[in-house]
Amino acid sequence: MKRCVCTEEVKMERVSLTSGHAFLEFLRENGLDPLIYTAADSIPRYIRLKEGSEADLEEIEAEVECKLEKVVWLDGFYGLPPYIKIAKSRAYREGKLYGMDAASGAAVSAMNLSVGDHVLDLCAAPGAKLCMILDILGNSGSVTGVDVARHRLAACRTLVQKYAIGDRCRLFVADGTTFSLVPTRPQLNSGSISQSERNDESALEQRSETFREWTCRRPWKERKRGAKVMASADSELVPRNEHPELIFYGRHSGIVGLSRSELYRSVCNGEVSLSGYDKVKLHFSFVLVDAECTHDGSIRHVQKFENWGWATLQRRVLDAERTDSLTNLQLHDFFTQLEVFLLQLKLLTNGFRLLKVGGSLVYSTCSLTVAQNEDVVEQFLKENAFAELQEIDAAKDWPFRSGRIPKTLRFDPLTSRTSGLFVAKFTKLGI
């Protein structure tokens, strides 16, 4: 057999030949080593087994014709060769496994969730992390998923339904930088009508329009509202002056029995600062902000552009168009790195605003750049005196390298044999 010697110079030449000029320039501007991307072909594809599916492991291995390698540092995760496709496997179709990178699983594990917690996933689509949260909570607590892109959140809804884990989940199409709905409370579900409401015809009418159990076949009034939202999609992802669009809710998510006025009560800063999203009152005790970014650390994502063309990467990732509803930019404007930074800072700030005192927030991105990670964390800490970075206890045995800021951590292909991910964990101190 002919021996293949691959030096760093040869690898670097391969990267230069296969990568677009704009992408290489982006890497240079951000001090990123292009050699990171030469490890892409050796990174395993990761799956997460749904709880209870471990007994089917041998059957799954026989079907995909390879041995699954248990990820010793992350429960429920397995690695398999990168060329193996799982989408057509019976185990995947039957909802026994998820396709999910181990680094993404680590971001969820960093929250250290327990039974009964109430979680806000502020950038929920496409849904792998949200599904993992729901699996951890089981038949307790609740998860509220928010995303600005309706089509991506619809994909998230499809996942929740496929895996039959949506009983305690609700999904809103909304701008995560301004999302401000009061979490549902048990007393609002009682369905009781006060005497003042009995004397108020408009209140009685609103009560008659309470949310029933969710179904794909929505009432005519809801379909009309949805059509109005879709009609405005050409100009904005989230229409201005519109309530967040509720596109899914489970039977025990706290929605059934509420009127629209009860559901769409907004929380004010004073209310949050006094009580936070308190677990006892069914408020959020954990927030995940997996922020929009340039995706340069998502190795599989970057690989696709070798087939799609690097001009597509320039258009869809490095200069990704975003709407006015996100960053007050005009529709035709492009993201600069400063604008990405400001968006991420706004997402993190709003997520923290909605967190209860003593609760935990995890901020993550799949970018390898300092600008979208440590720089955002530093600025956020300067602006928020009651925010404090936490050690991630679960990370003791994880294959990561420390971020530039103590207590932050980074995954990358060379260090972790995963896609790139940055993770920071905050707590909210008492006021």
Salt bridges, closest charged atoms under 4 A:
GLU25 OE1 - ARG28 NH2 3.14
ASP41 OD2 - ARG14 NH2 3.21
ASP56 OD2 - LYS96 NZ 3.44
GLU59 OE2 - ARG90 NH2 2.63
GLU61 OE2 - LYS67 NZ 3.92
GLU94 OE2 - ARG90 NE 3.98
GLU94 OE1 - LYS96 NZ 3.45
ASP117 OD1 - LYS279 NZ 3.16
ASP135 OD2 - ARG48 NH2 3.07
ASP135 OD1 - LYS50 NZ 3.00
ASP147 OD1 - ARG152 NH1 3.90
ASP167 OD2 - HIS252 ND1 2.62
GLU197 OE2 - ARG207 NE 3.68
GLU209 OE2 - LYS221 NZ 3.03
GLU213 OE1 - ARG251 NH2 3.33
GLU236 OE2 - ARG240 NE 3.00
GLU242 OE2 - LYS228 NZ 3.30
GLU245 OE2 - ARG150 NH2 2.94
GLU262 OE2 - ARG207 NH2 3.11
GLU271 OE2 - ARG185 NH2 3.31
ASP290 OD2 - LYS129 NZ 3.04
GLU292 OE2 - HIS295 NE2 3.14
GLU292 OE2 - ARG322 NH2 3.09
ASP324 OD2 - ARG240 NH2 1.73
ASP333 OD1 - HIS332 NE2 3.39
GLU374 OE1 - ARG410 NH2 2.73
ASP375 OD1 - ARG404 NH2 2.96
GLU378 OE1 - ARG404 NH2 3.26
ASP412 OD2 - ARG401 NE 2.89
